[in-house]
Amino acid sequence: MNALKLDKLFYQLKKTDDISGLNIQIETKIPEAMPDFGKLPIFEEIDKQYVRRLEACLKSAYQSAGMFGFVSWKWVNPFVDWIDDKRCLEIMAGRGWLTYALKQKGVNVVGTDNYSWFGSDLWNVPLTDILALDAVDAVRTYGKDIDLLICSWPWLDQTMYQVAKLLSEINPSARIVYIGEGWGGLTADDHFHQHFKEIKDDVFEMRVKSKYEQWDMHQDHMMLGRFI
Ligand SMILES: C[S@@+](CC[C@H](N)C(=O)[O-])C[C@H]1O[C@@H](n2cnc3c(N)ncnc32)[C@H](O)[C@@H]1O
């Protein structure tokens, strides 16, 4: 099946269409919010199974386009306001969707990734400057000069634990915004979750964290914290 643009899919899809093998083309543009197929006018009586299958196709299209944590203006805009003039480092940035969005709004951010997941067509092309650096090396290089470390969907080996520990040693006042799942989830390891303690920040919680959206069946969320 030819690649279909998302807006076409949204407005031309008929409930009877066969969606097996659906190939959705993702534009390199930050979406306003996560598309909600359940709100489509064609679903007068919502067929939940069909909507779920559509969402699964869309999730895999975004992941193939390099976006795991869903980046949308819905939460990035208030995040930018909250960040203000903080100096940020993003590690394991992948193709750089989040760094790309933050840079568009003037945030002082350096994006890094070790490029280990790069290889397929889409993953060969970062969306913005993403420095080729291992996460621990990135913190060693930039960690003492940042206010905020950002990481979305870190790989579930020990790297996130090592990174957070190192940051606490070289820059104890820096904070971490972690986007991922909790204990036993798909991101970071148990050592990280044992040592990562959330910091209470009402503005962050009400204006930013509450706006973050996740795909069906995923429990990723945003947390502000530090290594203890
Ligand atoms: C699941 S992807 C997340 C990408 C992006 N942050 C997102 O939310 O879409 C994990 C990323 O971590 C990178 N990665 C894995 N191990 C790494 C390491 N030790 N240092 C730096 N990057 C690493 C991979 O290249 C990949 O881009």
PDBQT file of the ligand as one rigid body, heavy atoms in Angstrom, charges set to zero:
ROOT
HETATM    1  C1  LIG A 301      13.728   4.438  22.370  1.00  0.00    +0.000 C 
HETATM    2  S1  LIG A 301      14.817   5.522  21.532  1.00  0.00    +0.000 S 
HETATM    3  C2  LIG A 301      14.239   7.071  22.183  1.00  0.00    +0.000 C 
HETATM    4  C3  LIG A 301      14.454   8.204  21.218  1.00  0.00    +0.000 C 
HETATM    5  C4  LIG A 301      13.784   9.516  21.636  1.00  0.00    +0.000 C 
HETATM    6  N1  LIG A 301      14.324  10.020  22.876  1.00  0.00    +0.000 N 
HETATM    7  C5  LIG A 301      12.284   9.368  21.715  1.00  0.00    +0.000 C 
HETATM    8  O1  LIG A 301      11.689   9.505  22.806  1.00  0.00    +0.000 OA
HETATM    9  O2  LIG A 301      11.698   9.134  20.673  1.00  0.00    +0.000 OA
HETATM   10  C6  LIG A 301      16.345   5.283  22.401  1.00  0.00    +0.000 C 
HETATM   11  C7  LIG A 301      17.483   6.115  21.852  1.00  0.00    +0.000 C 
HETATM   12  O3  LIG A 301      18.598   5.979  22.730  1.00  0.00    +0.000 OA
HETATM   13  C8  LIG A 301      19.791   5.919  21.961  1.00  0.00    +0.000 C 
HETATM   14  N2  LIG A 301      20.788   5.261  22.823  1.00  0.00    +0.000 N 
HETATM   15  C9  LIG A 301      20.782   3.986  23.287  1.00  0.00    +0.000 A 
HETATM   16  N3  LIG A 301      21.835   3.786  24.117  1.00  0.00    +0.000 NA
HETATM   17  C10 LIG A 301      22.514   4.964  24.176  1.00  0.00    +0.000 A 
HETATM   18  C11 LIG A 301      23.673   5.410  24.876  1.00  0.00    +0.000 A 
HETATM   19  N4  LIG A 301      24.381   4.572  25.673  1.00  0.00    +0.000 N 
HETATM   20  N5  LIG A 301      24.075   6.694  24.724  1.00  0.00    +0.000 NA
HETATM   21  C12 LIG A 301      23.388   7.539  23.908  1.00  0.00    +0.000 A 
HETATM   22  N6  LIG A 301      22.283   7.181  23.219  1.00  0.00    +0.000 NA
HETATM   23  C13 LIG A 301      21.843   5.904  23.357  1.00  0.00    +0.000 A 
HETATM   24  C14 LIG A 301      19.395   5.202  20.698  1.00  0.00    +0.000 C 
HETATM   25  O4  LIG A 301      20.254   5.509  19.607  1.00  0.00    +0.000 OA
HETATM   26  C15 LIG A 301      17.965   5.726  20.476  1.00  0.00    +0.000 C 
HETATM   27  O5  LIG A 301      17.998   6.866  19.656  1.00  0.00    +0.000 OA
ENDROOT
TORSDOF 0
